[in-house]
Amino acid sequence: MGNYGWGEYGANMDVSHSDDMQLDHLFGINPFYIKKGFSSCEDGRFEFKAPTTCKNALRVLRAMQLPKPGKTVHNRPGSTMCLTLLSGLHCSPGVGKTSLITALGKYSGHRVVRINLSEQTDMMDLLGSDLPVESDEGMKFSWSDGILLQALKEGCWVLLDELNLAPQSVLE
């Protein structure tokens, strides 16, 4: 724990081990690696070696390897959905939690779909609904996937941002 700066908050950590982030089919910071996604992996536009960023990236990568707190769900061959709640990461609001997840997704070859929740968010927005469409036979109703359902079907990472603002019915 001490090697990764998890002992005392504000303790320095050695980040020299982060040079091997891109391996053949893996991405991560030693010793925590995840499988790369199907998209192309970006490189060089985000600095994971900064001490706080590295600590937070290690925390997220480690959390992605745990079978808890949520059940790991396989939603298509070769991809896994991991449920992880980021709350604070020992830092104030607005310091980069969303940016960190977005960067981890880009660098590991996963598409990240960010869904910004609010008090106006409805289940139909997330899961979908029947919508009117024009056809040769006139107007018909046809199912249209919501952004969450579409992202899950495509095997994307889903970032539910501002979860605390969502109505209770959506959270349930």
FENGI-V745723 format. One record per residue. N is the residue number from 1. PSI is psi in radians with two decimals (999 if undefined). Layout:
n: {N:N}
psi: {PSI:PSI}
This chain:
n: {1:2:3:4:5:6:7:8:9:10:11:12:13:14:15:16:17:18:19:20:21:22:23:24:25:26:27:28:29:30:31:32:33:34:35:36:37:38:39:40:41:42:43:44:45:46:47:48:49:50:51:52:53:54:55:56:57:58:59:60:61:62:63:64:65:66:67:68:69:70:71:72:73:74:75:76:77:78:79:80:81:82:83:84:85:86:87:88:89:90:91:92:93:94:95:96:97:98:99:100:101:102:103:104:105:106:107:108:109:110:111:112:113:114:115:116:117:118:119:120:121:122:123:124:125:126:127:128:129:130:131:132:133:134:135:136:137:138:139:140:141:142:143:144:145:146:147:148:149:150:151:152:153:154:155:156:157:158:159:160:161:162:163:164:165:166:167:168:169:170:171:172}
psi: {-0.71:-0.56:-0.46:0.22:0.42:-0.06:-1.39:2.42:2.36:-0.06:2.54:2.67:2.69:2.07:0.26:-0.34:-0.07:0.21:-0.35:0.88:-0.56:1.90:-3.13:-1.11:0.25:2.69:2.48:-2.94:2.20:2.21:0.24:1.98:2.61:2.77:2.47:2.68:-2.93:-0.23:2.93:2.54:2.25:2.85:2.38:0.02:0.00:2.37:1.78:-0.17:-0.21:2.41:-0.88:-0.72:-0.76:-0.78:-0.81:-0.67:-0.74:-0.72:-0.77:-0.80:-0.70:-0.75:-0.58:-0.27:-0.22:2.48:-0.09:2.78:-0.38:2.92:2.35:2.26:2.25:2.00:-0.13:2.75:2.25:-0.05:2.64:2.49:2.22:2.24:2.02:2.31:2.11:2.03:1.67:-0.85:0.73:0.61:2.84:2.85:2.56:0.35:0.13:0.31:-0.82:-0.75:-0.67:-0.81:-0.72:-0.78:-0.76:-0.70:-0.84:-0.76:-0.41:0.06:0.45:2.40:2.26:2.18:2.03:2.18:1.96:1.96:2.70:3.14:-0.24:-0.12:2.35:2.69:-0.59:-0.58:-0.67:-0.79:-0.59:3.12:2.98:2.20:2.61:2.37:2.58:2.34:-3.10:-0.48:0.13:-2.73:2.31:2.87:2.39:2.50:2.37:2.07:2.47:3.00:-0.67:-0.85:-0.74:-0.77:-0.73:-0.71:-0.60:-0.06:0.41:2.78:2.42:2.18:1.85:1.76:2.54:0.79:-0.56:-0.29:-0.20:2.55:2.68:-0.66:-0.59:-0.72:-0.63:999}
